[in-house]
Amino acid sequence: MGRREKPLEPTAGPVQRFAYDLRKLRAEAGSPTYRALAERTAYSAPTLSAAASGDRLPSLPVLLAYVEACGGDRAAWEARWREALAAEPAPDGGGSPYPGLARFGPDDRDRFHGRDDLVAELLALTGRRRLTAVVGASGSGKSSLLRAGLIPALRDGGPAPADGPRLAAVRVLTPGERPARTHSARFEPSDEGAEDGEGSGEGSGEAGDTFLVVDQFEEVFSLCHDTAERERFIGSVLAARAPGSRLRVVIAVRADFYGRLAEHGPLAEALRDATLLVGPLPPHRLREAIVRPAAAGRLVVERALTARLVADTGDEPGGLPLMAHALREVWRRRSGKTLTLTAYEAIGGVQGAVAHTAEEVFGHFTEAEAARARALLLRMVAPGDGTQDTRRTVERAE
């Protein structure tokens, strides 16, 4: 006789309920031994027994082999498995090593991987030029490159500018609807340390250059509709090139707005040989971005999952935040310390993860909450005029 299975309490949780129902399916099939089931599948008896142990959900291939060997409905059981996986609580542990849809910040440098070469190139470029531009498609990682790559490197004492003193301060801003009147003070050089606009800046406290990072520069065109206001702001940016200036400006702009920069003669001339293009991560860099953050948290990424993510993300425009969100969701559904391909498939992969999460959140709204959410989301988008739509910042209180 085989070893007696431990009893299960189907009300203890989705995993236990799933295992309970698997055992019931086997009983309805005449209670064949696991050795007999193994003879009908490509899996061993212990593997099939573990599938119904209630310790964790089985992988999808093991489940389908178990169900088929017991004469069950494969499609129906796959649907039940996906429901159980979504309902499984996340294991206890530290925070996610992946930011999801949020950009990386200056404090995330230990989680930011795959862009070492661009960080070094950008450091050298900002050392040579007082005005530089970082250009890339939406979702290419421009903001993260600046915030988690360039800024930490500057604070660590990156290469001193070739024609000036060392770093005095670092500041970060996004233009918004009234960029000139909102941010005029930030163009004043500082000797007293950084104010990065997000409460996390620091500087040397010594006389030197102030680095001003203007993220989402396309807002100058998409949100600011006052021509005079726009010209004043661009004029402040160009003033960094004046003799004796102690300001260095780095702008990040979406690739589909690059033509708008070219329409402005002085700006186009200033950026003619001072632009860094951010392209997709090559496969070996993508693997770094996937595996290294997990390794730092003593987690393991299945090789099959890494290969699948590289294949799914490599040619996906703006795929990096989608990949980071998918990884965050996989982390929430990890098996012990392992991030699995099974969990990745359950959330719909890179393409389906955001929709999966959005539907999950939206499904918990009341009718009134759903109506307010729709109105709020519409206010957070600025429709494009011949370009993609852009985001519009909304105060959290609103």
C-alpha positions as CSV (number, residue, x, y, z in Angstrom):
1,M,0.0,0.0,0.0
2,G,1.1,3.6,-0.6
3,R,1.9,6.1,2.1
4,R,-1.3,7.7,3.5
5,E,-1.7,11.3,2.4
6,K,-1.9,14.0,5.1
7,P,-5.5,15.3,5.6
8,L,-6.5,18.6,4.0
9,E,-8.8,21.3,5.2
10,P,-10.4,22.8,2.0
11,T,-11.3,26.0,3.8
12,A,-7.7,26.7,4.8
13,G,-6.9,28.6,1.6
14,P,-6.9,28.4,-2.2
15,V,-3.9,26.0,-2.4
16,Q,-5.4,23.5,0.1
17,R,-8.8,23.7,-1.6
18,F,-7.2,23.0,-5.0
19,A,-5.3,20.0,-3.6
20,Y,-8.5,18.7,-2.0
21,D,-10.3,18.8,-5.3
22,L,-7.4,17.1,-7.1
23,R,-7.7,14.2,-4.6
24,K,-11.4,14.1,-5.2
25,L,-10.8,13.9,-8.9
26,R,-8.4,10.9,-8.3
27,A,-11.0,9.3,-6.1
28,E,-13.7,9.6,-8.8
29,A,-11.2,7.9,-11.2
30,G,-11.1,4.9,-8.9
31,S,-8.2,6.0,-6.6
32,P,-5.4,4.7,-8.8
33,T,-2.0,4.7,-7.1
34,Y,0.4,7.4,-7.9
35,R,2.7,4.8,-9.4
36,A,-0.2,3.8,-11.8
37,L,-0.7,7.5,-12.7
38,A,3.0,7.9,-13.3
39,E,2.8,5.1,-15.9
40,R,0.3,7.2,-17.8
41,T,2.3,10.4,-17.7
42,A,5.9,11.7,-18.1
43,Y,6.1,12.5,-14.4
44,S,7.2,10.4,-11.4
45,A,4.9,9.2,-8.7
46,P,6.4,11.6,-6.0
47,T,5.9,14.5,-8.4
48,L,2.3,13.7,-8.9
49,S,1.8,13.0,-5.2
50,A,3.3,16.4,-4.4
51,A,0.8,18.1,-6.8
52,A,-2.0,17.1,-4.4
53,S,-0.1,17.6,-1.2
54,G,-1.5,21.1,-0.5
55,D,1.9,22.5,0.2
56,R,2.0,24.6,-3.0
57,L,0.3,24.7,-6.3
58,P,1.7,22.3,-8.9
59,S,3.2,23.6,-12.1
60,L,0.7,23.8,-15.0
61,P,2.3,20.9,-17.0
62,V,2.2,18.6,-13.9
63,L,-1.4,19.6,-13.2
64,L,-2.5,18.8,-16.7
65,A,-0.7,15.5,-16.8
66,Y,-2.4,14.6,-13.4
67,V,-5.8,15.6,-14.7
68,E,-5.5,13.8,-18.0
69,A,-4.3,10.6,-16.2
70,C,-7.5,10.8,-14.0
71,G,-9.8,11.5,-17.0
72,G,-10.5,15.1,-16.0
73,D,-11.3,18.2,-18.2
74,R,-7.9,19.8,-19.0
75,A,-9.4,23.2,-20.0
76,A,-11.6,23.4,-16.9
77,W,-8.8,22.5,-14.6
78,E,-6.4,25.0,-16.2
79,A,-8.9,27.7,-15.6
80,R,-9.3,26.7,-12.0
81,W,-5.5,26.6,-11.6
82,R,-5.1,30.2,-12.8
83,E,-7.8,31.3,-10.4
84,A,-6.1,29.6,-7.5
85,L,-2.7,31.0,-8.5
86,A,-4.2,34.6,-8.6
87,A,-5.8,34.0,-5.2
88,E,-2.7,32.6,-3.5
89,P,-1.3,35.0,-0.9
90,A,2.2,36.4,-1.5
91,P,4.8,34.8,0.8
92,D,6.2,36.8,3.6
93,G,9.5,38.6,3.0
94,G,11.1,41.9,2.1
95,G,10.1,44.3,-0.6
96,S,10.1,43.6,-4.3
97,P,13.4,43.9,-6.0
98,Y,11.5,45.3,-9.1
99,P,9.8,48.7,-9.2
100,G,6.9,47.6,-11.3
101,L,5.5,50.5,-13.4
102,A,7.2,53.1,-11.2
103,R,10.5,54.6,-12.4
104,F,13.7,53.9,-10.5
105,G,14.9,56.6,-8.2
106,P,18.3,57.7,-6.8
107,D,17.9,55.3,-3.9
108,D,17.4,52.4,-6.3
109,R,20.8,52.2,-7.8
110,D,21.4,48.7,-6.3
111,R,18.3,47.5,-8.2
112,F,19.1,49.3,-11.4
113,H,21.1,47.1,-13.9
114,G,21.7,46.9,-17.6
115,R,22.7,50.5,-18.3
116,D,26.3,50.7,-17.1
117,D,27.6,51.6,-20.5
118,L,25.0,54.4,-21.0
119,V,25.7,55.8,-17.6
120,A,29.4,56.1,-18.3
121,E,28.7,57.6,-21.7
122,L,26.3,60.1,-20.2
123,L,28.7,61.1,-17.5
124,A,31.4,61.8,-20.1
125,L,28.9,63.8,-22.2
126,T,27.7,66.0,-19.3
127,G,31.4,66.6,-18.4
128,R,32.1,68.0,-21.9
129,R,28.8,69.9,-22.5
130,R,26.7,72.2,-20.4
131,L,23.5,71.2,-22.1
132,T,22.8,67.6,-23.1
133,A,19.7,65.6,-24.1
134,V,18.7,62.1,-23.5
135,V,16.2,60.9,-26.2
136,G,14.3,57.6,-26.3
137,A,10.9,56.1,-26.9
138,S,8.3,56.1,-24.2
139,G,9.2,53.3,-21.7
140,S,12.8,53.0,-22.9
141,G,14.1,53.9,-19.4
142,K,15.2,57.5,-19.8
143,S,13.9,58.6,-16.4
144,S,15.5,55.7,-14.6
145,L,18.8,56.2,-16.4
146,L,18.9,59.8,-15.1
147,R,17.6,59.2,-11.6
148,A,19.1,55.8,-10.7
149,G,22.1,56.0,-13.0
150,L,23.4,59.5,-13.6
151,I,22.5,61.1,-10.3
152,P,24.1,58.5,-8.0
153,A,27.2,58.5,-10.2
154,L,27.4,62.3,-9.9
155,R,27.0,62.1,-6.2
156,D,29.7,59.4,-6.0
157,G,32.2,61.9,-7.6
158,G,31.9,61.0,-11.2
159,P,34.4,62.5,-13.6
160,A,34.8,66.2,-13.1
161,P,33.7,68.4,-15.9
162,A,36.5,69.2,-18.3
163,D,35.9,72.9,-18.3
164,G,34.7,73.6,-14.7
165,P,34.6,72.8,-11.0
166,R,33.0,69.8,-9.4
167,L,29.5,69.1,-8.4
168,A,27.7,71.5,-6.0
169,A,24.1,70.3,-6.3
170,V,21.7,68.1,-8.2
171,R,18.1,69.1,-8.9
172,V,15.3,67.3,-10.7
173,L,12.2,68.9,-12.2
174,T,9.4,68.1,-14.7
175,P,8.2,71.2,-16.6
176,G,4.4,71.0,-16.1
177,E,1.9,73.6,-17.5
178,R,3.8,76.7,-16.3
179,P,7.5,75.7,-16.4
180,A,9.1,79.2,-16.4
181,R,7.2,80.7,-13.5
182,T,7.1,77.4,-11.5
183,H,10.8,76.5,-11.8
184,S,12.7,79.8,-12.2
185,A,14.5,79.4,-8.8
186,R,15.9,76.1,-9.8
187,F,18.0,77.6,-12.5
188,E,20.0,79.6,-9.9
189,P,23.3,77.9,-9.1
190,S,23.7,76.6,-5.6
191,D,26.6,76.5,-3.1
192,E,24.6,74.9,-0.3
193,G,23.8,71.4,-1.5
194,A,21.1,70.0,-3.7
195,E,17.4,70.4,-3.8
196,D,16.2,67.8,-6.3
197,G,12.5,68.6,-6.0
198,E,11.7,65.3,-4.4
199,G,13.2,65.7,-0.9
200,S,16.1,63.3,-1.4
201,G,18.9,65.5,-2.8
202,E,22.4,66.2,-1.5
203,G,25.4,68.1,-2.6
204,S,29.0,68.8,-1.6
205,G,28.3,72.1,0.0
206,E,31.2,73.5,-2.0
207,A,31.3,76.0,-4.9
208,G,30.8,74.1,-8.1
209,D,28.3,73.3,-10.9
210,T,24.7,72.7,-10.3
211,F,23.3,69.8,-12.4
212,L,19.7,70.4,-13.3
213,V,17.8,67.3,-14.7
214,V,14.7,68.2,-16.7
215,D,12.7,65.0,-17.0
216,Q,9.7,64.6,-19.3
217,F,10.9,67.7,-21.3
218,E,8.1,67.0,-23.8
219,E,5.7,68.6,-21.4
220,V,7.1,71.9,-22.6
221,F,5.2,71.2,-25.8
222,S,2.3,69.0,-24.6
223,L,1.2,70.8,-21.5
224,C,2.5,74.3,-21.8
225,H,0.3,76.1,-24.4
226,D,1.6,79.6,-23.6
227,T,4.2,80.4,-26.3
228,A,5.9,83.1,-24.3
229,E,6.0,80.9,-21.2
230,R,7.6,78.1,-23.2
231,E,10.2,80.5,-24.7
232,R,11.2,81.8,-21.3
233,F,11.7,78.3,-20.0
234,I,13.8,77.2,-23.1
235,G,15.8,80.4,-22.7
236,S,16.6,79.4,-19.1
237,V,17.8,76.0,-20.3
238,L,20.0,77.5,-23.1
239,A,21.5,80.0,-20.6
240,A,23.5,77.1,-19.1
241,R,25.8,77.5,-22.1
242,A,26.7,81.1,-21.3
243,P,30.3,81.9,-20.4
244,G,30.8,81.7,-16.7
245,S,27.7,79.6,-16.1
246,R,27.7,77.3,-13.2
247,L,24.7,75.4,-14.4
248,R,24.7,72.1,-16.3
249,V,21.3,71.0,-17.8
250,V,20.3,67.5,-18.9
251,I,16.9,67.1,-20.5
252,A,15.1,63.9,-21.2
253,V,12.7,63.9,-24.1
254,R,10.5,61.3,-25.7
255,A,11.6,60.4,-29.2
256,D,8.4,61.4,-30.9
257,F,8.9,64.9,-29.7
258,Y,12.5,65.1,-31.0
259,G,11.2,67.0,-34.0
260,R,9.9,69.7,-31.8
261,L,13.4,70.3,-30.5
262,A,14.6,70.7,-34.1
263,E,12.0,73.4,-34.8
264,H,13.7,75.6,-32.2
265,G,16.8,76.8,-33.9
266,P,19.0,77.7,-30.9
267,L,18.0,74.5,-29.1
268,A,18.7,72.4,-32.1
269,E,22.1,73.9,-32.6
270,A,22.9,73.4,-28.9
271,L,22.0,69.7,-29.0
272,R,23.5,69.0,-32.4
273,D,26.4,66.9,-30.9
274,A,25.2,66.7,-27.3
275,T,22.5,64.0,-27.6
276,L,22.4,60.5,-26.1
277,L,20.0,58.1,-27.8
278,V,18.5,55.4,-25.5
279,G,17.6,52.3,-27.4
280,P,16.3,48.9,-26.3
281,L,18.3,46.8,-23.9
282,P,20.3,44.1,-25.8
283,P,19.6,40.5,-24.6
284,H,22.6,40.2,-22.3
285,R,21.7,43.5,-20.6
286,L,18.1,42.4,-20.3
287,R,19.2,39.3,-18.4
288,E,21.2,41.5,-16.0
289,A,18.1,43.6,-15.4
290,I,16.1,40.5,-14.6
291,V,18.6,38.4,-12.6
292,R,20.7,40.8,-10.7
293,P,18.0,42.5,-8.6
294,A,16.7,39.0,-7.6
295,A,20.1,37.8,-6.7
296,A,20.7,40.8,-4.4
297,G,17.6,39.7,-2.6
298,R,18.7,36.1,-2.5
299,L,16.0,35.1,-4.9
300,V,16.3,32.8,-7.9
301,V,14.8,33.4,-11.4
302,E,14.1,30.2,-13.3
303,R,16.2,30.1,-16.5
304,A,13.1,29.3,-18.5
305,L,11.5,32.5,-17.1
306,T,14.6,34.6,-17.9
307,A,14.7,33.3,-21.5
308,R,10.9,33.9,-21.9
309,L,11.2,37.5,-20.6
310,V,14.1,38.3,-22.9
311,A,12.1,37.0,-25.9
312,D,8.9,38.8,-24.9
313,T,10.5,42.1,-24.0
314,G,13.3,42.5,-26.6
315,D,11.2,43.8,-29.5
316,E,8.4,45.3,-27.4
317,P,8.4,49.1,-27.7
318,G,8.5,50.6,-24.3
319,G,8.8,47.1,-22.8
320,L,11.0,47.8,-19.8
321,P,8.2,49.1,-17.4
322,L,6.0,46.3,-18.6
323,M,8.7,43.7,-17.9
324,A,9.3,45.3,-14.4
325,H,5.6,45.1,-13.6
326,A,5.4,41.5,-14.8
327,L,8.4,40.6,-12.6
328,R,6.8,42.4,-9.6
329,E,3.7,40.3,-10.1
330,V,5.7,37.1,-10.5
331,W,7.6,38.1,-7.3
332,R,4.3,38.4,-5.5
333,R,3.4,34.8,-6.6
334,R,6.9,33.4,-6.2
335,S,7.4,29.8,-5.0
336,G,9.5,30.0,-2.0
337,K,12.6,32.0,-3.2
338,T,12.1,31.1,-6.8
339,L,10.4,33.3,-9.5
340,T,8.8,30.8,-11.9
341,L,7.7,30.7,-15.5
342,T,4.4,29.2,-14.2
343,A,3.6,32.4,-12.3
344,Y,4.6,34.5,-15.3
345,E,2.2,32.6,-17.6
346,A,-0.6,32.9,-15.0
347,I,-0.5,36.7,-15.1
348,G,-0.6,36.8,-18.9
349,G,3.1,37.6,-19.4
350,V,4.5,41.0,-20.3
351,Q,1.5,42.0,-22.4
352,G,-1.2,40.8,-20.0
353,A,0.3,41.7,-16.6
354,V,-0.9,45.3,-16.5
355,A,-4.4,44.4,-17.7
356,H,-4.5,41.6,-15.2
357,T,-3.6,44.0,-12.3
358,A,-5.9,46.7,-13.6
359,E,-8.9,44.4,-13.9
360,E,-8.2,43.0,-10.4
361,V,-8.2,46.5,-8.9
362,F,-11.1,47.9,-10.9
363,G,-13.2,44.8,-10.1
364,H,-13.1,45.8,-6.4
365,F,-14.6,49.3,-7.0
366,T,-18.2,50.1,-6.3
367,E,-20.1,51.6,-9.2
368,A,-19.6,55.2,-7.8
369,E,-15.8,54.5,-7.3
370,A,-15.5,53.2,-10.8
371,A,-17.1,56.3,-12.3
372,R,-14.7,58.6,-10.3
373,A,-11.8,56.5,-11.4
374,R,-12.7,56.9,-15.1
375,A,-13.0,60.6,-14.7
376,L,-9.7,60.8,-12.9
377,L,-7.8,58.7,-15.4
378,L,-9.1,60.9,-18.3
379,R,-7.8,64.0,-16.5
380,M,-4.3,62.3,-16.2
381,V,-3.9,62.2,-20.0
382,A,-3.0,65.0,-22.4
383,P,-4.1,63.9,-25.9
384,G,-1.4,64.1,-28.5
385,D,-1.6,66.2,-31.6
386,G,0.2,64.1,-34.2
387,T,2.1,62.3,-31.4
388,Q,1.3,59.7,-28.7
389,D,-0.7,60.9,-25.7
390,T,1.3,62.2,-22.8
391,R,0.7,62.0,-19.1
392,R,-0.7,65.0,-17.2
393,T,0.3,65.3,-13.5
394,V,-2.7,65.4,-11.1
395,E,-2.3,66.5,-7.4
396,R,-2.7,63.5,-5.1
397,A,-5.3,65.4,-3.1
398,E,-7.4,65.7,-6.3
